[in-house]
């Protein structure tokens, strides 16, 4: 049996009982090394923990399938939800009916960050990753323009990193073709984890914020307001 498990932010109190139960059923837990560290305090000495490097997703899933065929019950872990920029899709592709695979959802960064910032996702919203490792920048830009033109609240994953520090500024410039610079926005770093920090700002000022790969960014729609230092998007457009 293979369980693809979402850890949520990673702390035990924010993992679902279903996720914890799935991990308890497994004798081997495999994941990106940073995610293995999240579960190590819970399972060190009780489960075999196998860490793998970033960008080794395909090989990681092949290893999971191999172990499952050998009779092991294996957990493949992701932070957040494995079906949102996680490991669920590639695991199902590689397993392709050769093993039983159960997807165990977790709290994704969008909902975790939204709770810190207030209630910015009360109406329709779009989630867009600014990482161009797997998606061409031209397609990312197309999606940004479409979401802005449709007046979605926009949640940005992977907004910036040392290898692509300019992506957030480029994205904000694209969004400001449709949205005013005064549009309320916010960011959360290490959402739901130790050392969590956040800030409320505007779309125009967002590129100046201390944002990196550990951040999630939320940009409001035309109805989003800052109320007492928190972002609120009304559930509907009627007064």
N, CA, C and O of each residue as an XYZ file, in Angstrom:
956
protein
N       0.845     -1.191      0.000
C       0.000      0.000      0.000
C       0.882      1.243      0.000
O       1.907      1.294      0.679
N       0.468      2.235     -0.767
C       1.181      3.515     -0.796
C       0.224      4.605     -0.327
O      -0.888      4.736     -0.840
N       0.665      5.372      0.638
C      -0.072      6.553      1.079
C       0.718      7.790      0.666
O       1.898      7.917      0.993
N       0.062      8.699     -0.052
C       0.672      9.982     -0.382
C       0.056     10.990      0.585
O      -1.118     11.342      0.467
N       0.862     11.447      1.540
C       0.338     12.133      2.719
C       0.699     13.613      2.721
O       1.862     13.979      2.545
N      -0.301     14.454      2.918
C      -0.079     15.883      3.105
C       0.112     16.205      4.566
O      -0.738     15.877      5.395
N       1.226     16.849      4.893
C       1.549     17.161      6.293
C       0.979     18.494      6.747
O       1.103     18.848      7.919
N       0.348     19.254      5.826
C      -0.029     20.616      6.184
C       1.228     21.427      6.419
O       2.249     21.156      5.788
N       1.193     22.415      7.305
C       2.407     23.194      7.585
C       3.551     22.348      8.133
O       4.720     22.696      7.973
N       3.204     21.224      8.787
C       4.253     20.326      9.254
C       4.257     20.052     10.742
O       4.778     19.026     11.178
N       3.681     20.957     11.538
C       3.599     20.709     12.971
C       2.508     19.682     13.255
O       1.501     19.620     12.550
N       2.717     18.882     14.287
C       1.780     17.795     14.573
C       0.359     18.301     14.794
O      -0.600     17.655     14.371
N       0.215     19.456     15.457
C      -1.130     19.938     15.761
C      -1.888     20.435     14.537
O      -3.082     20.724     14.622
N      -1.193     20.540     13.378
C      -1.867     20.953     12.156
C      -1.900     19.848     11.104
O      -2.283     20.084      9.959
N      -1.495     18.639     11.499
C      -1.700     17.463     10.652
C      -3.075     16.891     10.968
O      -3.505     16.910     12.121
N      -3.758     16.387      9.964
C      -5.073     15.806     10.208
C      -4.931     14.449     10.897
O      -3.915     13.776     10.725
N      -5.934     14.041     11.671
C      -5.905     12.693     12.247
C      -5.751     11.616     11.181
O      -5.107     10.594     11.420
N      -6.342     11.840      9.997
C      -6.212     10.866      8.910
C      -4.761     10.756      8.443
O      -4.281      9.661      8.150
N      -4.065     11.891      8.374
C      -2.661     11.867      7.956
C      -1.811     11.128      8.982
O      -0.979     10.296      8.618
N      -2.013     11.425     10.246
C      -1.238     10.757     11.296
C      -1.517      9.258     11.315
O      -0.608      8.452     11.519
N      -2.789      8.886     11.101
C      -3.146      7.467     11.083
C      -2.475      6.746      9.913
O      -2.016      5.613     10.052
N      -2.423      7.415      8.761
C      -1.773      6.808      7.592
C      -0.290      6.604      7.846
O       0.263      5.561      7.497
N       0.357      7.590      8.450
C       1.789      7.466      8.741
C       2.050      6.343      9.737
O       3.063      5.650      9.640
N       1.135      6.160     10.703
C       1.300      5.091     11.675
C       1.207      3.715     11.018
O       1.827      2.762     11.490
N       0.440      3.604      9.936
C       0.287      2.316      9.250
C       1.525      1.921      8.457
O       1.691      0.752      8.109
N       2.386      2.876      8.171
C       3.522      2.627      7.273
C       4.752      2.169      8.027
O       4.967      2.549      9.178
N       5.559      1.350      7.370
C       6.838      0.988      7.971
C       7.987      1.800      7.383
O       9.082      1.823      7.945
N       7.741      2.476      6.239
C       8.750      3.334      5.619
C       8.102      4.661      5.246
O       7.007      4.689      4.684
N       8.786      5.762      5.562
C       8.322      7.094      5.187
C       9.399      7.729      4.313
O      10.557      7.834      4.718
N       9.011      8.152      3.112
C       9.951      8.722      2.149
C       9.507     10.141      1.794
O       8.313     10.413      1.668
N      10.480     11.043      1.634
C      10.143     12.400      1.229
C      11.378     13.254      1.023
O      12.497     12.850      1.342
N      11.154     14.438      0.487
C      12.209     15.446      0.383
C      12.768     15.677      1.781
O      12.025     15.669      2.763
N      14.066     15.881      1.867
C      14.745     15.894      3.170
C      14.147     16.896      4.159
O      14.110     16.625      5.359
N      13.676     18.054      3.671
C      13.088     19.038      4.580
C      11.788     18.520      5.181
O      11.463     18.845      6.323
N      11.041     17.718      4.425
C       9.785     17.169      4.932
C      10.030     16.024      5.900
O       9.281     15.836      6.859
N      11.085     15.259      5.641
C      11.433     14.187      6.584
C      11.773     14.779      7.953
O      11.442     14.200      8.987
N      12.436     15.938      7.949
C      12.766     16.575      9.232
C      11.513     16.998      9.993
O      11.523     17.058     11.223
N      10.436     17.290      9.268
C       9.186     17.681      9.934
C       8.581     16.519     10.721
O       7.974     16.733     11.770
N       8.743     15.296     10.225
C       8.135     14.141     10.905
C       9.125     13.359     11.757
O       8.732     12.454     12.493
N      10.401     13.701     11.661
C      11.409     12.953     12.415
C      11.111     12.907     13.919
O      11.239     11.840     14.520
N      10.716     14.031     14.555
C      10.451     13.954     15.995
C       9.335     12.968     16.363
O       9.303     12.464     17.486
N       8.435     12.694     15.437
C       7.313     11.795     15.718
C       7.669     10.327     15.483
O       7.140      9.443     16.156
N       8.566     10.067     14.526
C       8.750      8.687     14.079
C      10.187      8.171     14.126
O      10.441      7.029     13.741
N      11.111      8.975     14.583
C      12.511      8.532     14.705
C      12.581      7.287     15.576
O      12.073      7.281     16.697
N      13.209      6.229     15.062
C      13.350      4.990     15.818
C      12.176      4.050     15.685
O      12.271      2.885     16.073
N      11.063      4.534     15.141
C       9.864      3.686     14.992
C       9.588      3.329     13.538
O       8.989      2.293     13.250
N      10.020      4.179     12.635
C       9.827      3.958     11.207
C      11.158      4.170     10.488
O      12.033      4.886     10.975
N      11.293      3.545      9.337
C      12.445      3.849      8.496
C      12.162      5.151      7.752
O      11.174      5.250      7.024
N      13.023      6.142      7.931
C      12.853      7.454      7.312
C      13.873      7.594      6.191
O      15.076      7.475      6.423
N      13.396      7.847      4.980
C      14.268      7.921      3.811
C      14.149      9.310      3.194
O      13.097      9.676      2.671
N      15.234     10.081      3.256
C      15.242     11.437      2.706
C      15.842     11.433      1.315
O      16.791     10.700      1.038
N      15.277     12.264      0.432
C      15.822     12.382     -0.922
C      15.945     13.858     -1.285
O      15.239     14.695     -0.723
N      16.836     14.183     -2.219
C      17.070     15.589     -2.550
C      15.957     16.198     -3.385
O      15.139     15.486     -3.967
N      15.935     17.526     -3.436
C      15.001     18.224     -4.303
C      15.310     17.874     -5.759
O      16.453     17.586     -6.114
N      14.274     17.905     -6.590
C      14.339     17.595     -8.026
C      14.496     16.105     -8.298
O      14.711     15.708     -9.443
N      14.391     15.269     -7.258
C      14.457     13.829     -7.467
C      13.091     13.181     -7.386
O      12.971     12.032     -6.964
N      12.037     13.923     -7.796
C      10.671     13.455     -7.594
C      10.379     12.133     -8.308
O       9.789     11.226     -7.721
N      10.790     12.027     -9.565
C      10.493     10.816    -10.329
C      11.169      9.601     -9.713
O      10.545      8.555     -9.538
N      12.453      9.746     -9.385
C      13.189      8.635     -8.779
C      12.603      8.284     -7.409
O      12.559      7.114     -7.029
N      12.156      9.298     -6.677
C      11.559      9.069     -5.361
C      10.304      8.199     -5.497
O      10.105      7.261     -4.724
N       9.473      8.512     -6.472
C       8.239      7.753     -6.674
C       8.533      6.331     -7.152
O       7.843      5.391     -6.759
N       9.537      6.172     -7.983
C       9.919      4.828     -8.424
C      10.392      3.979     -7.238
O      10.100      2.785     -7.161
N      11.120      4.609     -6.325
C      11.584      3.909     -5.132
C      10.396      3.494     -4.264
O      10.365      2.384     -3.733
N       9.427      4.388     -4.125
C       8.222      4.074     -3.349
C       7.506      2.872     -3.954
O       7.109      1.958     -3.231
N       7.340      2.866     -5.273
C       6.659      1.762     -5.941
C       7.428      0.453     -5.772
O       6.834     -0.599     -5.536
N       8.738      0.527     -5.895
C       9.584     -0.663     -5.720
C       9.416     -1.248     -4.328
O       9.282     -2.462     -4.173
N       9.424     -0.387     -3.313
C       9.277     -0.849     -1.932
C       7.888     -1.431     -1.686
O       7.738     -2.420     -0.969
N       6.880     -0.812     -2.284
C       5.519     -1.315     -2.134
C       5.393     -2.712     -2.746
O       4.777     -3.598     -2.154
N       5.969     -2.906     -3.913
C       5.925     -4.220     -4.578
C       6.675     -5.275     -3.759
O       6.382     -6.467     -3.853
N       7.642     -4.825     -2.958
C       8.410     -5.759     -2.117
C       7.677     -6.095     -0.817
O       8.192     -6.840      0.017
N       6.467     -5.538     -0.649
C       5.661     -5.895      0.513
C       5.589     -4.857      1.608
O       4.983     -5.110      2.650
N       6.192     -3.687      1.406
C       6.171     -2.643      2.425
C       4.947     -1.740      2.263
O       4.430     -1.552      1.162
N       4.509     -1.200      3.373
C       3.514     -0.121      3.350
C       4.297      1.170      3.471
O       5.007      1.386      4.453
N       4.164      2.035      2.460
C       5.056      3.186      2.316
C       4.256      4.483      2.309
O       3.192      4.566      1.694
N       4.777      5.488      2.996
C       4.216      6.837      2.933
C       5.151      7.723      2.129
O       6.355      7.771      2.386
N       4.592      8.418      1.164
C       5.315      9.450      0.419
C       4.752     10.771      0.893
O       3.562     11.032      0.715
N       5.591     11.623      1.501
C       5.066     12.808      2.178
C       5.369     14.098      1.410
O       6.390     14.229      0.735
N       4.436     15.041      1.547
C       4.604     16.408      1.044
C       4.151     17.346      2.150
O       3.310     16.982      2.972
N       4.704     18.549      2.173
C       4.101     19.552      3.037
C       2.832     20.047      2.362
O       2.625     19.805      1.173
N       1.988     20.734      3.106
C       0.745     21.221      2.526
C      -0.144     20.077      2.108
O      -0.318     19.110      2.851
N      -0.718     20.186      0.897
C      -1.572     19.155      0.326
C      -0.826     18.510     -0.839
O      -0.338     19.221     -1.717
N      -0.726     17.182     -0.867
C       0.048     16.537     -1.934
C      -0.555     16.707     -3.323
O       0.116     16.477     -4.329
N      -1.832     17.115     -3.377
C      -2.485     17.340     -4.660
C      -2.381     18.768     -5.144
O      -2.904     19.095     -6.209
N      -1.713     19.634     -4.382
C      -1.514     21.035     -4.769
C      -0.005     21.274     -4.854
O       0.649     21.494     -3.835
N       0.547     21.229     -6.069
C       1.988     21.341     -6.299
C       2.767     20.293     -5.500
O       3.912     20.520     -5.111
N       2.134     19.148     -5.261
C       2.770     18.114     -4.451
C       3.076     16.859     -5.246
O       3.294     16.915     -6.456
N       3.089     15.715     -4.548
C       3.568     14.463     -5.129
C       2.456     13.534     -5.600
O       2.744     12.465     -6.139
N       1.193     13.913     -5.411
C       0.103     12.992     -5.724
C       0.057     12.615     -7.204
O      -0.066     11.439     -7.545
N       0.155     13.606     -8.076
C       0.027     13.343     -9.502
C       1.109     12.432    -10.044
O       0.823     11.456    -10.737
N       2.351     12.754     -9.727
C       3.458     11.963    -10.279
C       3.467     10.547     -9.696
O       3.856      9.601    -10.381
N       3.042     10.395     -8.442
C       2.980      9.056     -7.867
C       1.941      8.207     -8.582
O       2.187      7.034     -8.862
N       0.777      8.790     -8.882
C      -0.260      8.056     -9.604
C       0.192      7.716    -11.026
O      -0.096      6.633    -11.534
N       0.897      8.647    -11.658
C       1.401      8.382    -13.012
C       2.375      7.212    -13.026
O       2.297      6.342    -13.894
N       3.287      7.192    -12.067
C       4.317      6.144    -12.044
C       3.735      4.809    -11.575
O       4.109      3.754    -12.087
N       2.824      4.853    -10.606
C       2.204      3.607    -10.146
C       1.344      2.999    -11.250
O       1.408      1.794    -11.494
N       0.546      3.821    -11.914
C      -0.233      3.404    -13.091
C      -0.925      2.050    -12.895
O      -0.859      1.165    -13.748
N      -1.597      1.922    -11.734
C      -2.352      0.702    -11.473
C      -1.551     -0.453    -10.929
O      -2.110     -1.522    -10.686
N      -0.242     -0.274    -10.726
C       0.598     -1.376    -10.242
C       0.550     -1.536     -8.719
O       1.037     -2.530     -8.181
N      -0.038     -0.559     -8.029
C      -0.122     -0.613     -6.569
C      -1.341      0.188     -6.123
O      -1.820      1.068     -6.838
N      -1.834     -0.134     -4.927
C      -2.904      0.662     -4.337
C      -2.310      1.958     -3.806
O      -1.368      1.933     -3.014
N      -2.862      3.100     -4.243
C      -2.362      4.406     -3.820
C      -3.520      5.200     -3.225
O      -4.553      5.391     -3.867
N      -3.335      5.655     -2.001
C      -4.348      6.494     -1.347
C      -3.770      7.890     -1.136
O      -2.682      8.040     -0.581
N      -4.500      8.906     -1.580
C      -4.067     10.293     -1.398
C      -4.702     10.835     -0.121
O      -5.923     10.814      0.035
N      -3.867     11.318      0.784
C      -4.328     11.840      2.073
C      -4.102     13.353      2.081
O      -2.957     13.797      2.171
N      -5.168     14.155      1.987
C      -4.991     15.602      1.848
C      -4.473     16.257      3.118
O      -4.555     15.697      4.211
N      -3.935     17.461      2.943
C      -3.462     18.260      4.071
C      -3.782     19.721      3.839
O      -4.205     20.105      2.748
N      -3.584     20.532      4.857
C      -3.857     21.954      4.754
C      -2.827     22.620      3.852
O      -1.635     22.602      4.161
N      -3.266     23.207      2.744
C      -2.339     23.812      1.811
C      -1.929     25.216      2.265
O      -2.581     25.816      3.120
N      -0.846     25.731      1.686
C      -0.292     27.022      2.112
C      -1.283     28.166      1.921
O      -1.279     29.124      2.694
N      -2.135     28.074      0.892
C      -3.098     29.150      0.640
C      -4.029     29.348      1.829
O      -4.223     30.476      2.280
N      -4.603     28.268      2.340
C      -5.534     28.392      3.460
C      -4.816     28.738      4.754
O      -5.353     29.480      5.576
N      -3.615     28.216      4.947
C      -2.852     28.541      6.148
C      -2.476     30.022      6.172
O      -2.646     30.694      7.189
N      -1.967     30.524      5.051
C      -1.584     31.936      4.975
C      -2.801     32.844      5.077
O      -2.740     33.894      5.716
N      -3.911     32.447      4.451
C      -5.125     33.264      4.500
C      -5.603     33.451      5.936
O      -6.043     34.538      6.310
N      -5.518     32.395      6.738
C      -5.958     32.504      8.129
C      -5.090     33.478      8.920
O      -5.583     34.184      9.801
N      -3.791     33.514      8.600
C      -2.893     34.464      9.280
C      -3.233     35.897      8.888
O      -3.219     36.800      9.725
N      -3.540     36.097      7.602
C      -3.771     37.452      7.088
C      -5.180     37.957      7.360
O      -5.426     39.161      7.280
N      -6.106     37.069      7.679
C      -7.482     37.488      7.940
C      -8.452     36.587      7.209
O      -8.587     35.411      7.549
N      -9.137     37.132      6.197
C     -10.085     36.345      5.401
C     -10.060     36.824      3.948
O     -11.077     37.284      3.430
N      -8.901     36.716      3.289
C      -8.804     37.240      1.922
C      -9.350     36.316      0.841
O      -9.520     36.752     -0.298
N      -9.631     35.054      1.159
C     -10.049     34.099      0.128
C     -11.539     33.791      0.196
O     -11.958     32.685     -0.144
N     -12.336     34.751      0.630
C     -13.764     34.516      0.799
C     -14.516     34.464     -0.517
O     -15.649     33.983     -0.559
N     -13.911     34.947     -1.589
C     -14.548     34.898     -2.908
C     -13.637     34.118     -3.843
O     -12.617     33.583     -3.407
N     -13.990     34.045     -5.122
C     -13.209     33.267     -6.081
C     -11.737     33.677     -6.059
O     -11.409     34.862     -5.991
N     -10.857     32.677     -6.118
C      -9.423     32.993     -6.125
C      -8.667     32.024     -7.024
O      -9.124     30.916     -7.306
N      -7.500     32.476     -7.464
C      -6.616     31.662     -8.303
C      -5.303     31.442     -7.574
O      -4.797     32.344     -6.907
N      -4.752     30.241     -7.701
C      -3.449     29.917     -7.127
C      -2.465     29.724     -8.270
O      -2.688     28.896     -9.153
N      -1.377     30.487     -8.255
C      -0.393     30.462     -9.337
C       1.002     30.354     -8.736
O       1.350     31.108     -7.829
N       1.794     29.422     -9.237
C       3.186     29.310     -8.814
C       4.061     30.148     -9.739
O       3.897     30.121    -10.958
N       4.984     30.886     -9.151
C       5.920     31.680     -9.949
C       7.201     30.926    -10.285
O       8.112     31.487    -10.894
N       7.275     29.666     -9.893
C       8.458     28.867    -10.239
C       8.381     28.450    -11.705
O       7.384     27.876    -12.143
N       9.435     28.742    -12.457
C       9.468     28.339    -13.859
C      10.365     27.114    -14.071
O      10.842     26.882    -15.181
N      10.593     26.334    -13.015
C      11.385     25.108    -13.162
C      10.645     24.090    -14.031
O      11.265     23.377    -14.820
N       9.321     24.025    -13.886
C       8.522     23.054    -14.625
C       7.508     23.704    -15.565
O       6.892     23.022    -16.385
N       7.337     25.016    -15.447
C       6.361     25.737    -16.265
C       7.045     26.920    -16.932
O       7.702     27.697    -16.238
N       6.925     27.096    -18.239
C       7.566     28.235    -18.907
C       7.030     29.561    -18.380
O       5.841     29.690    -18.088
N       7.922     30.545    -18.262
C       7.508     31.844    -17.749
C       6.400     32.457    -18.613
O       5.525     33.148    -18.090
N       6.430     32.216    -19.911
C       5.409     32.770    -20.802
C       4.007     32.290    -20.408
O       3.041     33.047    -20.504
N       3.899     31.044    -19.969
C       2.613     30.506    -19.538
C       2.216     31.078    -18.181
O       1.045     31.373    -17.946
N       3.189     31.233    -17.293
C       2.919     31.855    -15.997
C       2.383     33.271    -16.205
O       1.405     33.670    -15.572
N       3.025     34.022    -17.090
C       2.592     35.389    -17.375
C       1.170     35.397    -17.936
O       0.362     36.246    -17.557
N       0.861     34.475    -18.821
C      -0.481     34.388    -19.396
C      -1.526     34.154    -18.312
O      -2.601     34.754    -18.330
N      -1.199     33.281    -17.372
C      -2.137     32.977    -16.281
C      -2.297     34.160    -15.336
O      -3.398     34.431    -14.858
N      -1.203     34.864    -15.066
C      -1.292     36.055    -14.219
C      -2.221     37.095    -14.851
O      -3.078     37.664    -14.175
N      -2.046     37.333    -16.136
C      -2.874     38.332    -16.825
C      -4.349     37.919    -16.820
O      -5.231     38.751    -16.608
N      -4.606     36.641    -17.053
C      -5.989     36.164    -17.082
C      -6.645     36.287    -15.705
O      -7.796     36.712    -15.602
N      -5.923     35.920    -14.658
C      -6.476     35.990    -13.302
C      -6.727     37.435    -12.888
O      -7.732     37.737    -12.245
N      -5.815     38.321    -13.257
C      -5.990     39.735    -12.917
C      -7.175     40.328    -13.678
O      -7.971     41.072    -13.105
N      -7.294     40.003    -14.963
C      -8.394     40.535    -15.781
C      -9.741     40.053    -15.270
O     -10.735     40.770    -15.389
N      -9.795     38.856    -14.705
C     -11.043     38.295    -14.188
C     -11.335     38.735    -12.760
O     -12.342     38.327    -12.181
N     -10.465     39.565    -12.184
C     -10.635     40.094    -10.824
C     -10.652     39.005     -9.755
O     -11.381     39.103     -8.768
N      -9.839     37.964     -9.962
C      -9.654     36.974     -8.911
C      -8.779     37.536     -7.797
O      -7.882     38.337     -8.061
N      -9.029     37.124     -6.555
C      -7.979     37.172     -5.550
C      -6.908     36.195     -6.028
O      -7.232     35.119     -6.531
N      -5.641     36.558     -5.875
C      -4.557     35.733     -6.410
C      -3.611     35.331     -5.281
O      -3.118     36.175     -4.533
N      -3.373     34.041     -5.176
C      -2.425     33.509     -4.200
C      -1.198     33.012     -4.966
O      -1.321     32.180     -5.865
N      -0.036     33.513     -4.616
C       1.208     33.157     -5.295
C       2.030     32.199     -4.439
O       2.382     32.503     -3.300
N       2.327     31.032     -5.016
C       3.262     30.094     -4.414
C       4.644     30.335     -5.043
O       4.748     30.854     -6.155
N       5.684     29.957     -4.325
C       7.059     30.080     -4.827
C       7.321     31.479     -5.397
O       7.752     31.605     -6.543
N       7.069     32.518     -4.619
C       7.125     33.874     -5.181
C       8.526     34.372     -5.509
O       8.683     35.219     -6.389
N       9.539     33.871     -4.828
C      10.908     34.349     -5.076
C      11.894     33.363     -4.472
O      11.570     32.639     -3.531
N      13.090     33.345     -5.019
C      14.169     32.524     -4.465
C      15.488     33.160     -4.848
O      15.524     34.136     -5.597
N      16.576     32.602     -4.330
C      17.891     33.154     -4.675
C      18.167     33.028     -6.171
O      18.861     33.861     -6.755
N      17.616     31.975     -6.788
C      17.856     31.775     -8.208
C      16.969     32.600     -9.117
O      17.278     32.771    -10.296
N      15.866     33.117     -8.582
C      14.937     33.921     -9.391
C      14.331     35.034     -8.532
O      13.116     35.081     -8.343
N      15.174     35.924     -8.017
C      14.675     36.977     -7.122
C      13.780     37.995     -7.812
O      13.032     38.711     -7.147
N      13.847     38.067     -9.136
C      13.100     39.097     -9.860
C      11.679     38.672    -10.216
O      10.907     39.495    -10.709
N      11.312     37.420     -9.984
C      10.010     36.939    -10.437
C       8.839     37.666     -9.795
O       7.851     37.961    -10.467
N       8.936     37.955     -8.514
C       7.815     38.630     -7.849
C       7.606     40.024     -8.422
O       6.470     40.408     -8.698
N       8.674     40.786     -8.607
C       8.545     42.134     -9.174
C       7.951     42.078    -10.579
O       7.124     42.916    -10.939
N       8.373     41.092    -11.375
C       7.820     40.937    -12.721
C       6.329     40.617    -12.652
O       5.530     41.160    -13.416
N       5.968     39.730    -11.729
C       4.559     39.362    -11.588
C       3.713     40.554    -11.154
O       2.614     40.759    -11.671
N       4.220     41.339    -10.209
C       3.470     42.510     -9.749
C       3.274     43.521    -10.880
O       2.204     44.116    -11.005
N       4.298     43.710    -11.695
C       4.177     44.635    -12.827
C       3.112     44.161    -13.803
O       2.354     44.974    -14.332
N       3.044     42.864    -14.048
C       2.014     42.300    -14.931
C       0.628     42.518    -14.329
O      -0.296     42.937    -15.027
N       0.484     42.234    -13.038
C      -0.816     42.374    -12.388
C      -1.288     43.824    -12.370
O      -2.487     44.092    -12.448
N      -0.341     44.762    -12.268
C      -0.722     46.170    -12.235
C      -1.177     46.714    -13.591
O      -1.615     47.861    -13.680
N      -1.079     45.903    -14.641
C      -1.709     46.277    -15.898
C      -3.233     46.208    -15.777
O      -3.951     46.855    -16.539
N      -3.722     45.417    -14.811
C      -5.163     45.242    -14.607
C      -5.631     45.709    -13.242
O      -6.767     46.161    -13.099
N      -4.772     45.607    -12.239
C      -5.143     45.950    -10.867
C      -4.426     47.225    -10.439
O      -3.269     47.420    -10.811
N      -5.078     48.103     -9.666
C      -4.376     49.296     -9.188
C      -3.273     48.947     -8.201
O      -3.347     47.934     -7.506
N      -2.254     49.789     -8.146
C      -1.142     49.559     -7.220
C      -1.604     49.564     -5.769
O      -0.939     48.994     -4.903
N      -2.734     50.201     -5.499
C      -3.259     50.293     -4.133
C      -4.002     49.028     -3.694
O      -4.487     48.975     -2.564
N      -4.104     48.015     -4.546
C      -4.804     46.772     -4.186
C      -4.174     46.158     -2.935
O      -2.962     45.948     -2.902
N      -4.972     45.869     -1.911
C      -4.421     45.268     -0.694
C      -3.761     43.919     -0.978
O      -4.252     43.125     -1.780
N      -2.649     43.683     -0.309
C      -1.904     42.436     -0.483
C      -1.248     42.058      0.838
O      -1.125     42.887      1.740
N      -0.839     40.830      0.942
C      -0.155     40.385      2.151
C       0.749     39.204      1.864
O       0.639     38.565      0.818
N       1.637     38.920      2.790
C       2.562     37.795      2.657
C       2.733     37.127      4.008
O       2.615     37.767      5.053
N       3.010     35.836      3.973
C       3.267     35.070      5.199
C       4.489     34.206      4.960
O       4.579     33.495      3.960
N       5.420     34.276      5.881
C       6.624     33.423      5.810
C       6.528     32.327      6.859
O       6.170     32.591      8.006
N       6.844     31.106      6.471
C       6.754     29.943      7.364
C       5.354     29.820      7.959
O       5.196     29.669      9.170
N       4.355     29.886      7.106
C       2.964     29.831      7.567
C       2.696     28.554      8.366
O       2.911     27.443      7.881
N       2.224     28.739      9.594
C       1.890     27.611     10.449
C       3.071     26.921     11.094
O       2.913     25.872     11.719
N       4.264     27.502     10.948
C       5.467     26.875     11.505
C       6.142     27.810     12.504
O       5.771     28.977     12.626
N       7.125     27.289     13.209
C       7.905     28.120     14.121
C       8.577     29.235     13.329
O       9.059     29.005     12.219
N       8.613     30.436     13.888
C       9.229     31.566     13.206
C       8.330     32.233     12.189
O       8.803     32.991     11.341
N       7.042     31.961     12.262
C       6.097     32.570     11.312
C       6.109     34.096     11.429
O       6.059     34.646     12.529
N       6.177     34.766     10.279
C       6.061     36.222     10.212
C       5.141     36.566      9.050
O       4.933     35.750      8.152
N       4.594     37.768      9.071
C       3.711     38.172      7.985
C       3.662     39.683      7.883
O       4.120     40.392      8.779
N       3.110     40.166      6.796
C       2.954     41.600      6.595
C       1.778     41.886      5.680
O       1.441     41.083      4.810
N       1.157     43.038      5.886
C       0.072     43.514      5.033
C       0.562     44.757      4.317
O       1.117     45.659      4.944
N       0.362     44.811      3.013
C       0.898     45.898      2.216
C      -0.029     46.146      1.029
O      -1.226     45.870      1.117
N       0.495     46.653     -0.058
C      -0.269     46.840     -1.287
C       0.465     46.165     -2.436
O       1.640     45.817     -2.321
N      -0.236     45.987     -3.533
C       0.380     45.375     -4.706
C       1.601     46.169     -5.166
O       2.622     45.585     -5.531
N       1.499     47.503     -5.147
C       2.612     48.329     -5.594
C       3.828     48.241     -4.704
O       4.955     48.371     -5.181
N       3.620     48.022     -3.416
C       4.722     47.966     -2.457
C       5.224     46.540     -2.212
O       6.247     46.343     -1.557
N       4.511     45.565     -2.733
C       4.841     44.157     -2.467
C       6.277     43.781     -2.832
O       6.909     43.042     -2.077
N       6.823     44.258     -3.958
C       8.206     43.864     -4.288
C       9.246     44.300     -3.266
O      10.357     43.770     -3.259
N       8.910     45.253     -2.404
C       9.844     45.722     -1.380
C       9.821     44.856     -0.123
O      10.687     44.991      0.742
N       8.844     43.977     -0.023
C       8.697     43.153      1.178
C       9.768     42.062      1.224
O      10.282     41.666      0.177
N      10.115     41.567      2.421
C      11.153     40.533      2.565
C      10.609     39.152      2.216
O      10.362     38.336      3.104
N      10.424     38.894      0.933
C       9.755     37.686      0.469
C      10.769     36.725     -0.152
O      11.624     37.127     -0.942
N      10.658     35.448      0.220
C      11.548     34.419     -0.325
C      10.748     33.155     -0.598
O       9.518     33.190     -0.615
N      11.437     32.038     -0.811
C      10.772     30.802     -1.197
C       9.937     30.199     -0.071
O       9.147     29.288     -0.319
N      10.092     30.681      1.148
C       9.314     30.172      2.269
C       8.024     30.969      2.477
O       7.302     30.751      3.450
N       7.739     31.893      1.556
C       6.582     32.779      1.683
C       5.437     32.375      0.764
O       5.635     31.771     -0.290
N       4.240     32.727      1.200
C       3.043     32.665      0.371
C       2.489     34.081      0.295
O       2.408     34.774      1.309
N       2.107     34.511     -0.903
C       1.639     35.880     -1.130
C       0.175     35.846     -1.548
O      -0.223     35.007     -2.356
N      -0.626     36.755     -1.001
C      -2.030     36.866     -1.403
C      -2.305     38.306     -1.820
O      -1.998     39.245     -1.085
N      -2.886     38.471     -3.009
C      -3.205     39.783     -3.571
C      -4.717     39.850     -3.752
O      -5.306     38.966     -4.373
N      -5.341     40.878     -3.222
C      -6.789     40.958     -3.204
C      -7.425     41.235     -4.553
O      -6.737     41.460     -5.549
N      -8.757     41.216     -4.569
C      -9.498     41.637     -5.756
C      -9.999     43.069     -5.536
O      -9.571     43.743     -4.599
N     -10.892     43.519     -6.390
C     -11.333     44.917     -6.312
C     -12.171     45.209     -5.071
O     -12.401     46.372     -4.740
N     -12.634     44.153     -4.378
C     -13.450     44.349     -3.177
C     -12.677     44.116     -1.884
O     -13.201     44.393     -0.805
N     -11.462     43.621     -1.959
C     -10.677     43.325     -0.755
C     -10.325     44.617     -0.019
O      -9.960     45.620     -0.631
N     -10.442     44.568      1.287
C     -10.147     45.728      2.124
C      -9.208     45.337      3.265
O      -9.173     44.182      3.689
N      -8.457     46.308      3.747
C      -7.680     46.124      4.971
C      -8.502     46.650      6.126
O      -8.883     47.820      6.138
N      -8.775     45.804      7.088
C      -9.573     46.175      8.251
C      -8.797     45.819      9.512
O      -8.621     44.644      9.835
N      -8.336     46.842     10.216
C      -7.596     46.600     11.444
C      -6.327     45.792     11.233
O      -5.957     44.976     12.077
N      -5.664     46.018     10.112
C      -4.429     45.310      9.839
C      -4.614     43.914      9.269
O      -3.654     43.150      9.168
N      -5.846     43.578      8.894
C      -6.112     42.268      8.311
C      -6.814     42.429      6.970
O      -7.504     43.421      6.738
N      -6.635     41.455      6.093
C      -7.255     41.504      4.774
C      -8.593     40.769      4.792
O      -8.695     39.645      5.283
N      -9.610     41.426      4.248
C     -10.939     40.826      4.181
C     -11.495     41.022      2.776
O     -11.541     42.144      2.270
N     -11.916     39.933      2.152
C     -12.604     39.993      0.870
C     -14.067     39.624      1.123
O     -14.342     38.519      1.591
N     -15.012     40.521      0.827
C     -16.416     40.181      1.036
C     -16.816     38.930      0.271
O     -16.278     38.644     -0.799
N     -17.751     38.197      0.821
C     -18.144     36.942      0.197
C     -18.871     37.176     -1.122
O     -18.838     36.318     -2.005
N     -19.520     38.311     -1.266
C     -20.205     38.642     -2.507
C     -19.946     40.090     -2.891
O     -19.330     40.841     -2.135
N     -20.418     40.478     -4.070
C     -20.179     41.825     -4.560
C     -21.360     42.756     -4.260
O     -21.247     43.966     -4.455
N     -22.493     42.214     -3.790
C     -23.637     43.080     -3.448
C     -23.365     43.828     -2.157
O     -22.729     43.289     -1.252
N     -23.839     45.067     -2.058
C     -23.730     45.815     -0.804
C     -24.654     45.161      0.227
O     -24.731     45.621      1.367
